[in-house]
């Protein structure tokens, strides 16, 4: 399951580089997209650590300021509070950066690459059908007006349920986790709702056959 989770996330990051048209992509082009996603993650580690270092420096400046520049007890407390907040944010960033090397290492596994490429291939090959399924499940809204990251998460989930045989419950849960990580504040609720309607439609179709 961990390998599939990494592959799913890698597919999502790769999809952000796909053109919106439906032209067929070769296996080599898809591989290049995955490689570009891995490189982007590597750069993200560097950026996160640089940002964390800058926040720690600002925190240190606030602490020094609370001793030297503060004119009242209240202003001193404010500076200390700001320093604590900056330090906590920096710690959170470092923790995030520490998770990425393991993720990057897992992307080199054959099963991860294979599942990533299979997912990308299926989403690209069946984009029209997948989008039609999603459009039917979206109430009073247009698929092309949804944030791209949410569309891609939904497409991956439908592809996994429809073409890879992943259990609906697992596909929904995994999509929700992706949305919590990459989407907006309420994105995961939206993704959950749409995919539950998709599964209801699947069941209705099967019962009518």
N, C-alpha and C positions, 0 to 999 in steps of 0.2 A: 504493500500500500504506500510506503514512503517513497518508493521509486516512482510510482504513478503520480503521487502528489507533486514531486519535483518536476516530473515531465509535464504535468498539467500547467504548472506555473510558468515553466519555460515556454510552453506553447502559447500561453497568454502574452508573455512578453514579446514573443516572436511575431504574433499576430498584429501587434501595433505597427509593425513595419510593412505589413501586407497592403497592397493597393486595394482600393475599394471595388475595382472591377473584378470580373469573374474569369479572367484569362487563366488557362492552365499553367501551373508552375511545375517546373521540373524538380526532380528529387534533389539535384544539386543546388537549385535556387532556394529550396526549403532549408537545406542544410546550412547554406550561407546565412539565412535569416536567424537560425538557431545560434550559429557562431557569433553573429552580431549581438544577439541578446545576451550571451555569456560575457562578451567583452563590455557591454554596457553595465552589467552587474559588477564586473571587476572595477570599473571606473567609479561606480556608486560607492564601493567600499572606501576608496580613497577620498571621495567627496565627503562622506559621512564622518570619517576620522578628522579631516581638516576642519569641518564645521564644529565638531566636538571640541577640538583644540582651541578654536576661536572662542567658543562659549566658556571654556574653563579660564581663558585669559580674561574675559570680561568679568567672570565671577571673582577672580582674584583682584581685579581693579575695583570692583564694588566693595570688597572686604577692606582693602586699603583705604578706600574713600570713606568708609564708615568710621575709620579711626582718625583720619586726617582732615577730611573735608566736611564731615557732618557738624552742623552747628547746634543741633538739638538731639535729644534722645530719640524722638520720633523719626527724624531724618536718618539717624544711624540705624534704627531698626528696619526702616524701609530698604536701605542699601543692603543690609545683611539678608533680608528676605529675598531681595532680587538675586543676590549671590547664590543663595540656596537653590532657588528656582533654576538658575542657569546651570548650576552643577548637576542637578537632577536631570535636566534635559540632556546634558552632555553624557551622563552615565547611560541614559536610555539609548542615545545614539551609538555609543560604544557597544552596548549589548546587541543592538541590531547588526552592527558591523561584524561582530563575532559570529553571528549565525550565517552570514553570507559565504564565508570560505567553505563551510561544510556543504552548503547548497551547491557551490561551484564545483566542488569535488565530485558530488553525486551526478552532476550533469555529464561527466565523462563516462559514466556507466553505459554499457551497450543497451540495456533494457530501458534506461531513461531516454536515450537518444531515439531508440526505436519507437517508443510510445509517443514521444513528442512529435516525431515526423509522421506517424500514423494519424495522430489527432489533427495535425495541420493539413495533411492530405485530404482527410475526410471532410473537414470543415470547408476547405476550398472547393472540393469536388461537388459537395452537396449544399453549397451556400444558398441557392434559391429555395430548395426544399426546407432547409433549416429555418430560413428567414420567414417562410410562409407559415410554418408551425408556430414560430414565436409571435408573428403578427396576429395570428388568430387568438393567441393567449393574452395579448396585451389589450387591456380595456381602455377605450377612449384615448388612444395614443398611437403615434406612428413609430415604427421601429427605427427609422432613420433619424428621429429626433431624440433618441435615447443616447446618453453618453457612450462613446465608443467602447470604453473599458467594460461597461455593463453589457453591451451587445456582444462583445467577444466572450465574456464569461458565460453568458447564456448560450451562445453558439457552441462552445466547448461542451457544456453540460448536455445539450440536446444531442450532439454528435456521439457522446459517450453512451447515452441511454439508447439512442436509436441504432447506432452502427457498431458499437463496441460491446454492447451487452452489459454495461455497468448497471447495477441495481439502482433504481430510481432514488431511493433514500440516500444512498451513498453519493450519487451524482449531485443531488440537491445540497447535501451537507458540504461537499467539497467546493461547490460553486459559492455557497454562502461564505465559506472561509476565505476564498479568493477575494470576494467582494469586500469583506472586512479589512483585508490587507491593502487592496488597491483602489476601491471605489470610494465614493463620498460617504458622508456620515450615515445616511439612510439607504445607501445602495444595497446593502445586504438584505434588507427587508423587501426591497423591490424585486431583487433577483429571486428570493425565496418565493414570493407570491406568484411571479410569472411562471416559474418552473413547476409549482404545484398545480397551476392551471394547465400546463402542458401535459403533466401526467394524467390529470383528469380527462383531458381530451383523448389521450392514448387509450385509456380504459373504455371510454365511450365508443371509440372507433372499433375496438376489439369486440365489444359486446354486440355491436350492430352487424358484425360480419358473420 
